[in-house]
Amino acid sequence: MTGGTRNRRQVGKLALGIDIGSKDTKIVVAEQSAQQVDILGAASLSIPSDWVVNGQIVQPKAFAKVVATELASMDHRPTSAVISIPSALATLRWITLPIMDPAERREAARFKVKRHLPFPVEDAYIDTSEPIPTGDGSTGQSLVIAVRREVIDSRAVAIEYAGLQPVGAELEALEKVLVD
C-alpha cells in the first residue's frame, strides 16, 4: 500500500461491474472493506446503437477500446469484471426438481426446460436457483434461467479485449413499472 490516505487503512477487495445496454454502458468500481462498500468510480458511456444487436456485442474491439479508455482514467483498476445480462434476453421458468447438488440440478433443468426455450437448449447457458423445498423435502421449486450463449460469449470476449477477466454474468434486476 502506498500513497495518500490509502495506507492508513487496509485495502479491501475491488469489484468491477459492467452493465452493457444497447445505447450506453455503465461501469462501477467498488471496494468492500469490513462491513461497508465504497463506490470508488462510476461512469456512463454512450455507445453507437449498432455495436450491440439483440444483446450481442457485434463490435467487441471497438467496445473494449471505449471501456479500457474509461477505466484507464480511473484511479482504481480491477483486473476482473462481472457483466450484466438484460432480463429481457433471458428465459426464466419455475420448475420442480429433486433436491440435488448444483451441477446435477443444472443438467436436470436443461432437460426439463428445453421445450420452453425460444432457442435450442444447446445454444444456451442454463443456471438454477437453490431449490425451495416442497412437500416431503425431496423436491423443490427452482428458478431456471436460460440465456443464449452468443449474448454471454460476446460480452465476455469484449471484456477480455478490454484487458479484463470476466468472472461472472448476472441477470439484471427485473424492473416492474407500476401504472396508476
Buried (B, 14 or more C-beta within 10 A) or exposed (E): EEEEEEEEEEEBEBBBBBBBBBEBBBBBBBBEEEEEEEEBBEBEBEBEEEBBEEBBBBBBEBBBBBBBEBBEEBEBBBEEBBBBBBBEBBBBBEBEBEBBEEEEBBEBBBEBBBEEBEBEBEEBBBBBBEBEEEEEEEBBEBBBBBBBEBBBBBBBBBBBBBEBEBBEBEBBEEEEEEEE
